[in-house]
Amino acid sequence: MRWYRLLTSGVLCVVLQIPPAFAMEQLVIATSPSMRIPVEALGRQFEKTHPNIKVRLYFDSGLDLRRTIAGMENSPRGQYFIGSGPLHLVAPGGDELITRLEQKYYVLPGTKRTYAEVPLVMVVPESLVEAPASFEALATNQELRIAIGDPDLTTLGQKTKQLLTALGVWGSVKHRLDEASDTRSVLDHLLNGQADVGILFGPDAVQESQRIRIVAVAERGTIPPIIHSMAMERYCPNRAVCEEFLDFIQSAEAQAELKRLGFTPPASLQALKR
């Protein structure tokens, strides 16, 4: 019982932040810290056309987020039932958690909406005048040093190796790789002169746009993408509002905002436009 109260108290604190005198209807999204920037941006855009709704975020990393939702679903004495829960939507970092929640019926079947993909991009310092224009060009210029995430330790490195292998250039560049422990280290190595180019995820590159510039974006379909989705929590207190938000995140307006942040539209949305 004590463990359950600790897990859910954070969610309830989010819901109760607004003083009653100024209370608006709240839309609470449980998300991972890594998704703060895009989910906050989507929330702000949604509020512009829904002035009576305030979007609130509840942060928890993968396993803890799953435990929090599981604790609500298995609450003692039936504390929550359909339409009375503190969470509206679930937006973890990546789709693995949503798949598991669907299997447990912790999110409503059929409510999952894919809204973004994360591209790999090649970056150079903003001050660099001449730069390769494609990932394939890394194989032809044998003097370029390339900063990447460690393929054995990081998702960034794993995806980078997949991409360069799929493009047929891994064998030509592997002796020129400067492997870093995380995204921040890739940037540091690039900006400190240890490498000439770096490979990052698009959103991380956009956040550093004052110091680096993107010179190439990996083509969709070259390797399996990292995708992000949202789904409706089973005890969601207002399904109509949730459905509006889920429709909104796939709209042209929302997709334009996500593109500005370095994401790309999911393949499913691109297919609908054809």
Phi, psi and omega in degrees: 000316180297318179300318180296318180297322179295321181294318187271345183298324179296319178297314182294325177298320177300315183295328188261016185290326186277128178302143183306325183296334182245018188295134170241168174293135182253145174243109186258123181247123174274121185216168179273149178305327181295342182257012184304310186297307181293321182290322175299317181297318177296321178298316179297318179297318181295321181297332181297326180257001178225070186296346179269002182240135175246122179274125179242145179248139172244120186261135173202141177281162188333288186295319180294323178295318178298318179296320179299313181293319178298322178297322177292316183295328182253031184300142179293147175061020177062045183302322180244148174217176185307125178087007183233005184285165180275348182250143176261308187229157177237127183223075182286172176276094185103165189265351184300317182294318179298322178300317179293321179293325176296319180297327180271358184062032175275340168240153186288130178303140177083000182261354181295130177232120175278130187234350182200150169239157183249109181276156168271139181228155174257134184232157175223161174301144181304330183282346183286126183277305182263129183215152176297146185260358180205162176295325179298331181294343178296334181282332185274330178263098187285354181266347183288129173262138191237121177271126179222164172288152179297119182295338181273343188239341187232150174296321178302313181294321179297315180292324178296314179297319177301315182295309183294328176291315180298327180277354178078021183246356184302316181297330182279339187248347191298335178278355180247014184274137174250098185278130183243159187281340180196180183300316180301321181291324175302314179297315181299315180297321180293313185283340178268005175087006178283344179215158180266327177225161177224158177240124185225170167282145184309311181299324178292323179293319181297322180296339181250026189295345177281342183246338180226164175226149180275129181247347178202146178236131180297138180288140177299141177094350179292317176223161177301131185278160165273123182241155179235135180225165171234157175212162183273127177294143189300324182267014182318128184283346180212091185294327181297315179294319178300316180297322177298316181293319180295324174292321183298320186293346175258005181283164179299321180298312180294319181294327177295319179294318179294323177297320178300331181270002175102003178269167174237154180297145177295154182301326181298323178287322178297322181295324180294333183281343183283000000 
